[in-house]
Amino acid sequence: MGLVMPDIGLVIWMSITFLIVLFLLKKFAWGPILKMIHEREASIEEALKSAERAKAEMQALQADNERIIAEARQERDRMMKEARDMKDAIVGEAKSKAKEEADKMLAIARETIHNEKMAAITDLKNQVAQLSIDVAEKILKRELAAESKQKELLGDLMKDVKLN
């Protein structure tokens, strides 16, 4: 029965020992343990805040990256449009120059053809005239071989001169 009903002295010594152990634990164990727990809690809190800041920075960076990519795409599209416009202008200018050059060459060719045609016509007329003179000369030589024919021609020419 001694274990179920302890003596008063035992209760006092147990209480004193308990209080001493409690005091020693509070002095040497709970303080540092609680201090470490508070430090750990503070470091966890700081890590969470740092993670939140990093997350916010990442979102800001991602938004900046998206904005930069959008600007780069717009710049690329603008440059492509300028390049297409420049290409179209160069091609159009080349076409117009080629057309002008072709028109000049065509006009020169027409003028050359016209000049050569006129020269050929003039040459042909000269040849025809020369042939006509040659034929007339031969006919006149044959016709005027006799002296009587010459006198008759001279008389006809004189009549014509008087009439005029």
The 8 nearest C-alpha neighbors of each residue, nearest first, counted from 0:
[[1, 3, 2, 4, 5, 6, 9, 7],
 [0, 2, 4, 3, 5, 6, 9, 7],
 [1, 3, 0, 4, 5, 6, 9, 10],
 [2, 4, 0, 1, 5, 6, 10, 9],
 [3, 5, 1, 2, 0, 6, 7, 10],
 [6, 4, 1, 2, 3, 9, 7, 10],
 [7, 5, 9, 8, 10, 4, 1, 11],
 [6, 8, 10, 9, 11, 5, 12, 4],
 [9, 7, 11, 10, 6, 12, 5, 13],
 [8, 10, 12, 6, 7, 11, 13, 5],
 [9, 11, 7, 13, 8, 12, 14, 6],
 [10, 12, 14, 8, 13, 9, 15, 7],
 [13, 11, 15, 9, 14, 10, 16, 8],
 [12, 14, 16, 10, 11, 15, 17, 9],
 [13, 15, 17, 11, 12, 16, 10, 18],
 [14, 16, 12, 18, 17, 13, 11, 19],
 [17, 15, 19, 13, 18, 14, 12, 20],
 [16, 18, 14, 20, 15, 19, 21, 13],
 [17, 19, 21, 15, 16, 20, 22, 14],
 [18, 20, 22, 16, 21, 17, 23, 15],
 [21, 19, 23, 17, 22, 18, 24, 16],
 [20, 22, 18, 24, 19, 23, 17, 25],
 [21, 23, 19, 25, 20, 24, 18, 26],
 [24, 22, 26, 20, 25, 21, 27, 19],
 [25, 23, 28, 21, 27, 26, 22, 20],
 [24, 26, 29, 22, 23, 28, 27, 21],
 [27, 25, 23, 24, 22, 28, 30, 29],
 [26, 28, 24, 25, 23, 30, 29, 31],
 [29, 27, 24, 30, 31, 25, 32, 26],
 [30, 28, 25, 32, 31, 33, 24, 27],
 [31, 29, 33, 32, 28, 34, 25, 26],
 [30, 32, 34, 33, 29, 28, 35, 27],
 [33, 31, 29, 35, 34, 30, 28, 36],
 [34, 32, 36, 30, 35, 31, 29, 37],
 [33, 35, 31, 37, 32, 36, 30, 38],
 [36, 34, 38, 32, 33, 37, 39, 31],
 [35, 37, 33, 39, 34, 38, 40, 32],
 [38, 36, 40, 34, 39, 35, 41, 33],
 [39, 37, 35, 41, 40, 36, 42, 34],
 [38, 40, 36, 42, 37, 41, 35, 43],
 [39, 41, 37, 43, 38, 42, 36, 44],
 [42, 40, 44, 38, 39, 43, 37, 45],
 [43, 41, 45, 39, 44, 40, 46, 38],
 [44, 42, 46, 40, 45, 41, 39, 47],
 [43, 45, 41, 47, 42, 46, 40, 48],
 [44, 46, 42, 48, 47, 43, 49, 41],
 [45, 47, 49, 43, 44, 48, 50, 42],
 [48, 46, 50, 44, 49, 45, 43, 51],
 [49, 47, 51, 45, 50, 46, 52, 44],
 [48, 50, 46, 52, 47, 51, 45, 53],
 [49, 51, 53, 47, 48, 52, 54, 46],
 [50, 52, 54, 48, 49, 53, 55, 47],
 [53, 51, 49, 55, 54, 50, 56, 48],
 [54, 52, 50, 56, 51, 55, 57, 49],
 [53, 55, 51, 57, 52, 56, 50, 58],
 [54, 56, 52, 58, 57, 53, 51, 59],
 [57, 55, 59, 53, 58, 54, 60, 52],
 [58, 56, 60, 54, 59, 55, 61, 53],
 [57, 59, 61, 55, 56, 60, 62, 54],
 [58, 60, 56, 62, 57, 61, 63, 55],
 [61, 59, 63, 57, 62, 58, 64, 56],
 [60, 62, 64, 58, 63, 59, 57, 65],
 [61, 63, 59, 65, 60, 64, 58, 66],
 [64, 62, 60, 66, 61, 65, 67, 59],
 [65, 63, 61, 67, 66, 62, 60, 68],
 [64, 66, 68, 62, 63, 67, 69, 61],
 [65, 67, 63, 69, 64, 68, 62, 70],
 [68, 66, 70, 64, 69, 65, 63, 71],
 [67, 69, 71, 65, 70, 66, 64, 72],
 [68, 70, 66, 72, 67, 71, 65, 73],
 [71, 69, 67, 73, 72, 68, 74, 66],
 [72, 70, 68, 74, 73, 69, 75, 67],
 [73, 71, 75, 69, 74, 70, 76, 68],
 [72, 74, 70, 76, 75, 71, 77, 69],
 [73, 75, 71, 77, 72, 76, 70, 78],
 [74, 76, 72, 78, 73, 77, 71, 79],
 [77, 75, 79, 73, 74, 78, 72, 80],
 [76, 78, 74, 80, 75, 79, 73, 81],
 [77, 79, 81, 75, 80, 76, 82, 74],
 [78, 80, 82, 76, 81, 77, 75, 83],
 [81, 79, 83, 77, 82, 78, 84, 76],
 [80, 82, 78, 84, 79, 83, 85, 77],
 [81, 83, 79, 85, 80, 84, 86, 78],
 [84, 82, 86, 80, 85, 81, 87, 79],
 [85, 83, 81, 87, 86, 82, 80, 88],
 [84, 86, 82, 88, 83, 87, 81, 89],
 [85, 87, 83, 89, 84, 88, 82, 90],
 [86, 88, 84, 90, 85, 89, 91, 83],
 [89, 87, 85, 91, 86, 90, 92, 84],
 [90, 88, 92, 86, 91, 87, 93, 85],
 [89, 91, 93, 87, 92, 88, 86, 94],
 [92, 90, 94, 88, 93, 89, 87, 95],
 [91, 93, 89, 95, 94, 90, 88, 96],
 [92, 94, 90, 96, 91, 95, 97, 89],
 [95, 93, 97, 91, 92, 96, 98, 90],
 [94, 96, 98, 92, 97, 93, 99, 91],
 [97, 95, 99, 93, 98, 94, 100, 92],
 [96, 98, 94, 100, 95, 99, 101, 93],
 [99, 97, 101, 95, 96, 100, 102, 94],
 [98, 100, 102, 96, 101, 97, 95, 103],
 [99, 101, 97, 103, 98, 102, 96, 104],
 [100, 102, 98, 104, 103, 99, 105, 97],
 [101, 103, 105, 99, 100, 104, 98, 106],
 [104, 102, 100, 106, 105, 101, 107, 99],
 [103, 105, 101, 107, 106, 102, 108, 100],
 [104, 106, 108, 102, 103, 107, 101, 109],
 [105, 107, 109, 103, 108, 104, 102, 110],
 [106, 108, 104, 110, 105, 109, 111, 103],
 [107, 109, 105, 111, 106, 110, 104, 112],
 [110, 108, 112, 106, 111, 107, 113, 105],
 [109, 111, 113, 107, 108, 112, 114, 106],
 [110, 112, 108, 114, 109, 113, 107, 115],
 [111, 113, 109, 115, 110, 114, 116, 108],
 [114, 112, 116, 110, 111, 115, 109, 117],
 [115, 113, 111, 117, 116, 112, 118, 110],
 [114, 116, 118, 112, 117, 113, 119, 111],
 [115, 117, 113, 119, 114, 118, 112, 120],
 [116, 118, 120, 114, 119, 115, 121, 113],
 [119, 117, 115, 121, 116, 120, 122, 114],
 [118, 120, 122, 116, 117, 121, 123, 115],
 [121, 119, 123, 117, 122, 118, 124, 116],
 [122, 120, 124, 118, 123, 119, 117, 125],
 [121, 123, 119, 125, 120, 124, 118, 126],
 [122, 124, 120, 126, 125, 121, 119, 127],
 [125, 123, 127, 121, 126, 122, 128, 120],
 [124, 126, 128, 122, 123, 127, 129, 121],
 [125, 127, 129, 123, 128, 124, 130, 122],
 [128, 126, 130, 124, 129, 125, 131, 123],
 [127, 129, 131, 125, 126, 130, 124, 132],
 [128, 130, 126, 132, 131, 127, 125, 133],
 [131, 129, 133, 127, 132, 128, 134, 126],
 [130, 132, 128, 134, 129, 133, 135, 127],
 [133, 131, 135, 129, 130, 134, 136, 128],
 [132, 134, 130, 136, 131, 135, 129, 137],
 [135, 133, 131, 137, 136, 132, 130, 138],
 [136, 134, 132, 138, 137, 133, 131, 139],
 [135, 137, 133, 139, 134, 138, 132, 140],
 [138, 136, 140, 134, 135, 139, 141, 133],
 [139, 137, 135, 141, 140, 136, 142, 134],
 [140, 138, 142, 136, 141, 137, 143, 135],
 [141, 139, 137, 143, 138, 142, 144, 136],
 [140, 142, 138, 144, 139, 143, 137, 145],
 [143, 141, 139, 140, 144, 138, 148, 145],
 [142, 144, 140, 145, 149, 139, 148, 141],
 [145, 143, 141, 142, 140, 146, 148, 149],
 [144, 146, 143, 148, 147, 149, 142, 141],
 [147, 145, 149, 148, 150, 144, 143, 151],
 [148, 146, 150, 149, 145, 151, 143, 152],
 [147, 149, 151, 146, 150, 145, 143, 152],
 [148, 150, 146, 152, 143, 147, 151, 153],
 [151, 149, 153, 147, 152, 148, 154, 146],
 [150, 152, 148, 154, 153, 149, 147, 155],
 [153, 151, 155, 149, 154, 150, 148, 156],
 [154, 152, 150, 156, 151, 155, 149, 157],
 [153, 155, 157, 151, 152, 156, 150, 158],
 [156, 154, 152, 158, 157, 153, 151, 159],
 [157, 155, 159, 153, 154, 158, 152, 160],
 [158, 156, 160, 154, 159, 155, 153, 161],
 [157, 159, 155, 161, 156, 160, 154, 162],
 [160, 158, 156, 162, 157, 161, 155, 163],
 [159, 161, 157, 163, 162, 158, 156, 155],
 [162, 160, 158, 159, 163, 157, 156, 155],
 [163, 161, 159, 160, 158, 157, 156, 155],
 [162, 160, 161, 159, 158, 157, 156, 155]]
